[in-house]
Amino acid sequence: MSDFPTTARVVIIGGGAVGTSALYHLAKEGWDDCVLLEKNELTAGSTWHAAGNCPNFSSSWAVMNMQRYGLEMYRTLADDVDYPMNYHVTGALRLAHSKERMQEFERVAGMGRYQGLELNLCTPDELKELNPFMETHDLAGGLWDPLDGDIDPAQLTQAMAKGARDAGGRIERFCPVIGIDRDGDEWIVKTEKGDIRAQYVANCAGYYAQRVGEMFKPFGGRTVPMVVMSHQYFLTEPIAELEAWTKEKGHKMPMIRDVDVSYYLRQDKNGLNLGPYERNCKAHWITPEDPMPEDFSFQLYPDDLDRLEYYIEDAMERVPVLGTAGVGRNINGPIPYAPDGLPMIGPMPGVKNAFEAHSFTFGIAQGGGAGKVLAEWIMHGETEWDMWATDPRRYTDYTDHDHCLAKALETYGHEYAMHFPHHEWPAGRDKKLSPVDTKIREMGAQMGSYNGWERANWFAKAGDDTSEESTQTWERDGPWEVRIKEEVEAVRDGVGVLDLPGFSRFSLSGEGAAEYLRGLIAGALPKPGRMNLAYFADSRGRILTEMSVMRDGGDEFTLITAASAQWHDWDILYMNLPKGLTLTDLTTKVSTLIVTGPKARDLFTTIGTDADLSNTWLSVQMTKVAGVDVRLARVSFAGELGWEIHAPNEDIPALYDAVLGAGATPFGMYALNSMRLEKGYRAWKGDLSTDYTLLEGGLERFIRFDKPQDFPGKAALLSEKQQGAKKGFVTMTLGDHDCDAPYMSTIWNGDAVVGEVTSSGRGYRSGKTIALGMVTADLAAEGTELEVEIFGTRVKAMVQPDQPIWDPENARIRA
């Protein structure tokens, strides 16, 4: 025990593939004073029983980046660390039963090509050539990834462990963590072998992550939003026909994923491995009567093959040789699920110098990249790629146990589901409701979930198809489109009202608050009674977030930001908050009505207000509307004359009734999105992300290079300004296509990929289809002709002037 480490720069809790990868990446970067603690042996959790499949495929740009990196790393890892391991790059086929699935494949293939991957669309005959054991008569086609395959999870973990140790990393096995404490700026990690003082701690505890997370609650932590699911796969006995084919060809059969049925099938030695994601799935350790055991190392659940019967029968029809062999072994083990099925990698919400990398449903495929991402978070406080898709702060206080369980069952049972742009998943809903939720639903509101808050996406009328099935399409034209157009036109010609609960809202006050903000934001602060947009950058000048800043007094501010940014932006403001300042989260106490359109001023006159309606754009006043005390802000994300009414939740019903009674038309989030595109307004974590600098994002007018404060990213932005930005933000109009361009659709100039779409949609006031995006700086000029790839089809695109498409002079806003 004398050599047990008592100090470390970083302590990693959990010795599966992910935790070991993090230690490996830290050590490679020279952080050799890092310790990994594992309660049992390395791989004892989900890693040891993982199937080890290694796909590049993901419909998430961030996750594809992570998986692509990991698979590249695995292909050379054995030589890099001098540790032999079994890694079979067999290639894999994804099968499509429908046009919609082929469209998804086209989209992902386009993203893959942008990242340097060759993902190829296949006809049924081409699928048969690649895997002759498969029946293809009923398929629409498929997708071929030649770099897909499988790896031995235990060997992978041990290889990374060797590499980490060789670079100075320390691994303590059979060393469970029994508690966490804090002493000043240091963590004290308590173990059965002794305490370790550390600057940083990372929870990489796999399906035990929630239990470890409880130790951080006294220091600002929360219950980790996850559920443990039972995942089964079974291995057949050897199949002579498969063995003969393997000997003849010199390689294994390419893997098959029948994603519409929901299973994978791959060769394992000379047999087959079938792993379904069944609809009738099962969670474990979810009730007091079924508690999580203290140690489940190297253990499995009892077999439950009845759940798999449908998938086995389907797979035998698809690959008949499967039915010629008996079951050799069944694996039924625990895997953690976050509500959306993606892992949590990044800062632990609300806890300084604590990080997470857990809840991996595909931990082997993602482990290599996850270790890189986590190491970057710890070392630099920022990552190479924007990783919001896996940031733990994407979940806030609505993710109680009931929500997590409902979403885990839904997500597991739809593991390979397509995520259509107008489809809302039904499980785990209605966690946060507007004060007028019942009323707007009675008026036909079709709801969407935004950080747990239910908002109207669009308003249906009698006879409209509001079934879930109607939304399962990539096309723009659905029952919603005519209603969105009507809502936009109502705002354009009269006045509309949008009920908008859930704006993330913070109050900041205290002597020095203004100076504190000046040191955080790139630009200037508004004067009292005014508001403006403020942009926060990281050390590279990349876009962290955007907040609306309302100045209530010299050192009194209200900051408003996107619903989903609540915990992310709280951390930005809170983690280095000076003593004497007060920061309060008002998100759940105050709500907002957007009242906008050319007749908005008339409406306020009709319902009665003490406000000065001649106050200019971006003014803020405390006043009365319809006899209710409100904050009235003259601003409109729709790009029309308008105001936001901010009031306590209990006053919203009376205000909403008054606004409706004066003739306002209710509109939804889809209409608002259409209108903001016509104005070129950026959306957070689409157009505004850490993949881009403020200068690349076209936000130079919001930067004050001459102010004395050394805000984050100032030096990097000054250097970029001198050298010239490499990318430029553009607004484009597109030729005709039935679908909007998905996020990260590739932009082409001839045969070269020159950029990506960050958001897209139809503008119903301008009559144009619009895409916002990033291109190389030399192509950002007005009039440049490009092409945008939309589900495999290249559509003509024209770069527009650097101004809004609708009302370019902003005359309507300032009316």
N, C-alpha and C positions, 0 to 999 in steps of 0.2 A: 504493500500500500504506500510505501515511502515515495514511489515515483508517480503517484496519482497527481494529475495537474490541478493546481489550485487557482490558476488564473488562465484566461484565454481572451483573445480578441473577440472570437465568435464561438458560441456554443450552439451546436445543431442537435436537436432532439429528434431522434429517429434514424435508424440505419437501414432503410430500404433503398431502392434505386435512386429516389429523388434526393434524400438526405446525403447519400454518398456522392452523388453527382455535385451537389452544392459544395461539399468539402473539397472535392477534386478541383472544381473551378476556382475556388478561393485559393487553394494551395498553388495552382498553376500561375495565378496572378501575384504570387509572392506573399500572400497572407498565410504564412506558415504557422502562426500562433492560433490555430483553430482546433476545436475539439468536437468530435461527434460522439454522442452518447446513445447507446442502444440497450434497451432493457433485456434483450436476449441475445441471439446471434444475428449477424447481418442477414437481411432478407426474411426475417421470421414473420413479418406481417403479410401484406397482400403480395409482396414481391415473389415469395417462394412458389406460390401456386399460380402466378400469372401465366397466361398463355404465351406472352412474349411477342405478340404481333406488332409489326412496325410499319404503319402506313404514313405516307406523306399527306394523304388526303385530309382536308378539313375545309368546311365552308367559312371558317374564321380566318382572316388574313393573319392575325397575330398567332393563332395556334398552328397554322401551316408553317409560318416562319420558324416557330419553336421546334416542330417535328422535323422539318427539313434540316435544320441545324443538327439536331440530335442524330438523325440517321447518317448524315455525313460524318459526324464524329465517330459513330459506331463502326463505320467501314474501315477506319484506320486505327481504332483504339487498341486492338490486340498488339499491333506493332509499336504504337506510341508508348505503351506502358509495359511491353514485353510480358503479356499474359494471354495465353491462347484461349479462344472461346468460340463457340458455335454460333455463327451468324449466317443465315441463309438468305441471300437476296434472290428470291424466287420470282418476283413480280406478282402482281395481284390484279384480279378482274372484279369490277363492280358491275352488277347486272341491273339493267333498267327494264321495267315492265311498262313504262308509260312515256309519253312525250315530255311530261313535266320532269320526270327523273332525268331524261336525257338533257333537258335544259339545265338542270342543276349541274350535271357533269360538264356541260359546256362552260358554265360559269367558273367552276373550280379549276378546270383545265386551263382557262385563261389566266387565273391567278397563279397557277403553278408555273406556267410558262414565264410569267413576269418574274418569278423567283428562281428561274433557271431549271425548272423541272419539266420533263417531257411526259405529260399526261395526255394520252391519246384516246379519242373516241373510236369505238369499234362497232362494226355491224355484227349481227348474230353469227354470220359465217366466219368473221375474223375472230370472234370469241372462241368458236369451235376449233379453229386452227391453233390457238394458244393453249386451249385445254380440251383435248378430245374426249375426256371422260364426261363432259357436260352436255345436257340437252338444251338446245337454244331456240326451238321452234316457236316459242311463245314470247320471245323477248323483243323489245324495241331496239336494243343495242346494249352498249356497255362502255366502261372506261378501263383503260389499261395503264397501270403504273409499273414500269419495269424495275423500279428501285424499292418496291415494297418487299416485305419478307418477314422473317421471324428470327428471334434471338433467344439464347438461353438467359433468363433473367438473373439467375444466381451467378453465372459466370460474368455477366455484364457488371453486376454490382461488385463482385470481387475484383474485377479489372479496374474499375474506378477507385475502389478502396486502395489497391496497390499503387495506382498513380498518385493518389492523394498522400499516402504515407511516404512515398518516395520524394515528394515535394515538400514534406515537412508537416503534413496534417496528422492529427492524432485521433485514433478511434478507441473508445472504451466500450467493450462489449460487456454484457451481463451487468449493466449499470443503470438501473431504472432511475428516472427523475422522480423525486418524491415531493418536491415543492419549489416554489419560486419566491424570491424576496428581492427587495430593492434597497440599496444603500447609496444615497446621492445619485450620481449618474451611472452607477454600476449595478448590473444584475448579479444576484447571488442564486446560482442554480444548485439546489440541494439534491444530493444523491445518497445512496446507501454507502458509497465509498468515501464521501466527503463533499464539501462545498467547492464550487468553482465560481470565481468572480469573473465577470465578462462584460465587455462593452455592448455586445449585441447578442441576441438570442433568436433562434429560428425554430419554429414549430413545424417539423417535417414528420409528424408522428402518424401519418397514414390514417387508418380508421380509428386510431386513438387520439386524433387531433382535437376532437371536442373535449376529451377529458384533460388533455394538456392545456387547452385553451382556458379552462376554468381556473387554472392557477394564476392567470394574468388578470382576472376580474378585479382584484383589489387595486390594480394599477391602471384602470381605465378600459379593460378588455370587455368582451361580450361573449355570449355563448356562440360557439362556432356553428354556422348554419350548414349542417350536413346530416346525412342518414346513411347507415351501413346497409347495403343491399347484398343479397345472396346471388352470386353469379356462378352458373354451372357450364362446364363443357365436358365432353367425353371423348375418350380416345378409343378407336377400334383396335381389334386385333389386326395382324398383318394381312394385307391384301395382295395376293400373288400377281394379279394383273398390274397393280400399281408398282410393285417391286420390279417387274420386268420392264415396264416403260421407263422407270427411273434409271435402270442400268443401261438401257438403250440410248437414252437422251443425255445421260450424264448430269442431270439436275432434277430437282424436285418439281412436282406439279405446281403450277402457279396457284396461289390462293384464290378462292372465290368468296365474294361477299354478296349475298342476295339481299340487298338492303331494303327492298320493298317487302320481303317476307320477314327479314330481321334475323339473319344469322351469318356467321362466317364458316367456311369449310376449308381446311388446309391439310396438306400432307404432314404427318408426324412420323418420322422414320419411314416404315413401309405401310403404315396405316393412315387413318384420317382423324382429324380433330374437328369436331363440330361444336360451335359455341353460339347458341341462340341468345337473343335479348327478348325474352318472351313478354307478351302483354300481361299475362297472369303471374307477374313477378312477386317477389317477396322481400320485405325488409326484416332485419333482425335487431334485437336489442333496443326495442322501441317502447317497451312498457316496463313498469316496475317489476312485473312478474317475470320478465325476460331480460335481466340486467346484463350489461356487457361484463364479461369475466375480467378479472384482474390481468390475466395473461392468456392469450389465445394463440401463442406462438406455435407455428408449424401445425396448426389444427385446421380441421374442415368441418362443415356442417354435414348432417346425414344426407345421403342421396335423395333427390326428389325428382326422379326422371319423368313422373307423370306430367309435370309442368311443361316438359319439352316434347311431348308426343306429337303435336301438330307440326313442329319444326323439323323433327326427325323424319316424319313421313314426307314432308315437302322436299327436304334435302335428298332423300332417296329417289324421288322422282327426278330431281335435277341432275343428280350424279348417281346413276343406278349401282355402281360398284360399292357404294356405301352400304347398301342392303345385303351385300354378300359376306359381311364380316360381323362378328359379334362385338359386343362392348368389352373393351379390355379394361378400362378404368374410367371412373367418373370423378370429376373434381367439382366440389361445391364449396366455394370459399367466400369470405367477406371482401367487398370492395366499397369504398366510400363514394357517396354521391352528394355533390352540391346541388342546389335546386335546379340549375340550368345544365348540369352535367359537365361543366368545365371546372378545372382545378382552381384553387386559390393560391396565387403566387404574388407576394408583395408585402407592403407594410401591414402590420397588424392594426386594425382600426382602433384609433384612440390611444395607442400605447407607443411611446417613443422608444426607438432603437430595438423594437421587436418586429419580427418578420414571420411570414408563413409560406409554406409550400406543401400543400396537402390536398386531399379530396380528389385524387387522380383516378379517373375511371380507366384511363389508358396510360398508366404510370410508366410502363416500360418504353413505349413509343415517345412519350413526352419527357421522360426523366433527364435525358441528356440536355435538352434545351432548357428545361426547368431549372437545372443546376446553374446554367449560365445566367438566366434571368434573375434568379434569387441572389447569386453572387454580385451581380451588377447593382441590384437594389441595396444590398448591404454596403458594398464598397463605395458607391457613387451617389446613392439616393435617387438614381434614375437609370433607365434601361435603353439599350440600343434601339429596340422597336417599341412602339406604343403597345403596352400590354394591358390596356383597360379591360379587355375581354376576360382576363384572369385575375384582375385586381380584387383582393378580398373586400375592398371598400365599396364594391358595386352592390353589395347587400347591406341593408340597414336594419332598422328595428322591426320591420314587418315579418322577418324570417323566423317566426316562432316554430315550435316543433311541428305543429299541425301543417303549416305551410311547407316546411322542409320535407315532411313525409309525403304529402300529396304530390309535390313536384318531383321528388325522387322516383316515386312509382310511375309517374307520367313520363319522366325523362328516360328512365331505364327502358320502359316498354316501347318508347319511340326513339331509341338510340340512334337510328339511322334516318330519322324523319327529315323531311325537307322543311325549311323555315321560310314560308311564303311571306311576302311583304305585308299582306292584309290579314294574315291569320293570327289570332290570339289564342294561346294555349289556355284551356279552361281551368286547370287544377290550381288550387292554392290561391284563389282570387278573393277579392272584396276584403282585403286586409286594411285598407285605408280609404275612407269614403268622404266625398265632398259633403258639406252641409246641405247641398241641394241634390244629392245623388238620386233620391227617389223621384224627384220632379223631372230631372233630365231623362231618366230611363222611361218615365211615362210619356215623354215627348218623342221617344224613339231612339234615344242615344244608344249607339253600339260602342261598347266600352273597350278601352285598352288599359294596360297596367304600366305605370310609370313610377319606378321605385316603390312599388306597392300601392300607389295612389291610383284610383280608378278615375279615368277621364273619358269624355266622349270623343271617339275618333270621327264619327259621322252620325247623322240623324236619318234614320230610315223612315219611310212613309208606308202607309197601308199597302200591302201587296208586294213589298220588296222582299227578296230572298235574304234572310238573315241567318241562314244555316251555316254551321261550321264548314260544311262541304263546299259552300259557294266561295269561301276564301282560300281554298287550296289550289291556287293558280299563281303563276308568275305574271300574268297579264294585268295591265292597268284597268281594263274594262271589266267591271263587275257591278253588282247592284249599287255599290258605293259611288261609282264615278259620276253619275248624273246628279247625285245628291251633293257631292263635293262641289261640283260646278255651280249648282244652285246656291250653295252656302257662300261661295266666293263672290258670286254675282250680287248676293244680298249685301255683302260687306262693301263691295265696289260701288253699288248704287244707292245704298241707304245706310243702315247701321246694323252691326251684328254684335252678339255677346258670346264670349267663350268663358265658361266656368273652368277655372284653372287652379285646382287645389295642388298642393305639394311643391310649389316653388321652394327651393332650399333658401332659407332666410336667416341671416345672422345679424345680431346687434353688437356693435363694437363701440366702446366708449372708455373714457378715462384720459387723463392728461398725457399727451404724447401719442394718442391714437392716430392722428393725422400723419405725424412723422413716421410712425411704424408702417402705415400703409404705403407712404411714399417710398419706403425702402423695399417694399415687396413688389410693387407694380411697375410696369415699364413706362407708364404715362403720368398724367397729372390727375389731381383730385378735383372734383367739382366744388363750386362755391356753395355755401349754405343755401338750402332751398332749390338746389339743382341736382342733377344726376348725370352720370356718364358711364361709359363702358371702360373697364379696366382689365388689362391683360397681365397675367402672371406667367413668367418664363422660368425654365430651369437654367442650369449653369451654361447650357449650350445655346441658350436663346430660343429653345423650342417651347411650344405653346402648352403650358400646364393647364390653364383654365381661363375662363372669361367670367367676370362678375359685373353686374350692375351695381354701381356705388351711389347711394342716395346720402347726401350730407344733410343731417338734421341740425347740426351746429358745428362749432369749431372743431371739437374732438368727439363728435357723436355721428355715427354712421349706421346705416342699414345696408347690408350687402345681400344681393339676391342672385341666385345662380340656378343651374339646371336641377331638376328633381333628382336625377340619378347621381349628381355630383355632391350630394349632401355630406357624406362622411369624408370623401376625398378633399373637398374644399374646406371643410372644418379643420382637417389636419394641417392644411397649408396655413391657415390663420392661427391655429392654436399651438402647434408644436413648439414655436419659438416666441410665444406671446410674452412680452415684457411684464414684469410685476407692476401692479397698479392699473392695468387695463382689464376690462371686463368684456368677455365674449359670451354671448348667449344665443342658443339655437331656438328660433321662434317658428320653425317649419310647421309644427303641428298645431300652432295656436292661431295663425293668421292665414287667410286665403285671399284669392285674387279673382276679380272679374275683368276681362278685357272687353272694353266697349269701344268699337272702332268702325269707321265708315264716314262718308262725307256729311251725314246727318247726325253725327255723334254730339256735336255741340247743341243742336236743337233738342236732342233727347235729354241732356242734362238740364236744360232750361225747363223742359216739360215736367220732369220729376222733382225739380227744385234742388238748388244747391247754393251754398254760400261761396263757392269757389269763384275765382277770377278766371273765367274761361278764355280770356285773351292772353293769359300767360303763355310764354313761348314754349316751343318744343324742348323737351328735357327739363322742364320745370316740375317741382314737387311741392305740394302744399297740403297742410293739415286743414281739413274743412268738413262741411256736412254735405251729404248727398242723400236726398229723400229722408232728411231728418236724422241721419245716422252719421256718427263721427267716423271719418275715413282719412286715409292718406291717398291723395289723387296725384298720379304721375302722368304727365303728358308724354306718352311714348306708345309706339305700336309696332309690334313685331310683324304685323300684317302689311305695314307700309301704307296706311291710310291715316287720315285725321283720327286721333283716338286717345284714350286715356286708360290707364290701369287703375282699378279701384282696389285698394288694399285695406282689409278690415278684419277684425276678429271673426272667427268662425261663426259665432252665435249671431252675428249681424248679417251674414251673407244671404240667408233666405229672404229677408225683407228687401235687401238691395236687389237681388235677382228678380224678385216679383215686380219691383218697381221698374226695372230696366225692360223686362219683357212686356209689362203693361204699357210702356211708352212706345212699343212697336219694334223692339230689337229682334232680329232673327238669331236663334241659337246656331252656332257653328262649332265644328269639332277640330281636332288636332290635324286631321288630314288636310282640311282646308287651310289651316294656318301654315302647314308645311309648304303647300303649294304657293301661298302668297310670299312666304319668306324667301323661297327660291327666286321668285321674280325680282326681289329686292337685293339678291346676292348676300343675304344675311347668313352667317356661318352657324352651323350646329355643332355643339360640343361632342367630341369623340367621333365626329365624322369629318367635317371640314377643319375642326380645331383639335389637333392632337399633337402629341410629342413626336410624331413622325416629321413635323414641319416646324421651321422657325417662324417667328413673328414676321420677319421680312418675306419669307417665302409665302406666308399666308396673306400677303397684301395688307398688313396691319401697321405699316410704318407711321401712319398718321396718329396712331395711338402710342407712339414711343416718344419720350422726351430725352434725347441723348444729352441735352445741355443741362439737365437738372443735376444738382450736386450728389444726390443719393446714388450709391453704387448698387442698384437693384440687381437681382440674380439675372445672369445672362447678358449684362450690359457690355462687358468686354467682348464676348463672342459676337454680339450683334454689331458692335462697332467695327470689328474685323470683317464681318460678313458684308457690311455696308461698303467698306473700302474696296473689298475684292469683288463684290457683286454676288447676288444670290444665285444659286445654281438652279433653283426651281421658281416658278411663278404661278400664282393662283389665277385661275381663269373662270369666267362664266362662258358657257358655250350653248348655242342652240343646236338641236339635233334634228336630223331627218326623221321620217316616220318610222315607228316601230311599235308593236303592240305592248311591249314591256318597257318599264323604266330601267335605266342602267343601274345594276346593283352596286353597292359599295365596293370599291377597288376594281371596278371594270377597267380594262386596259384601254389606254388611248394610243392610237397609232399615227405615225407619220410615214406613209409609204410602208416599208417592210420593217420599220423600227418601232419598238414600244418606247413611247416618250413621256408617259405619265399615267395617271389613274384618276378615276372619277371618285369624288368623295361624297356627293349626294346628287340625286336626280329626281325629276318629276315633271308633271304637266303644269304649266302656268295657264290658268283659265281666264285671267284678265288679258294677258298678252296673246293668248292662243298659240303659245310656243311650248315645245318640249325643251327642258332646260337641264343642263348638267353643270355642276360646279366641280372643279378638280384642280389637279396640279400637273404642270408640264415642265419640260426643260425651259429655262429662262428665255432661250432664243426663239421659242415658239409661242410665247405668251402675248404677242402683239395682236391688236385688233385686226380681224380679217384673215387670220391664219386658218387654213383649211386642214382639218384633221379627221380622224375616224375614231369612233368609240365602239368597242366590241361588246355587244349585248347578247348574251347566250349564244356565242359563236358566230353571230352576224355582225359585220362591220357597218356602222351607220355613220353617214356624213355628219361632221360637227364643224361649226364655225365659231371661232373665238370672237366674243363680243367686246365692245368698248368697256373700259374699266369704270362702269357705272351701272346702276340698276336697269334691268330690262323694262320694268314697269315704273313709270314716273321717275325718269332719270334725274330730274332736277329736284326731286323731293318736294314739289310744290303742294302735293296733296297732304303730306305729313304736316307741313308747316302752315297749312291754310288757316 
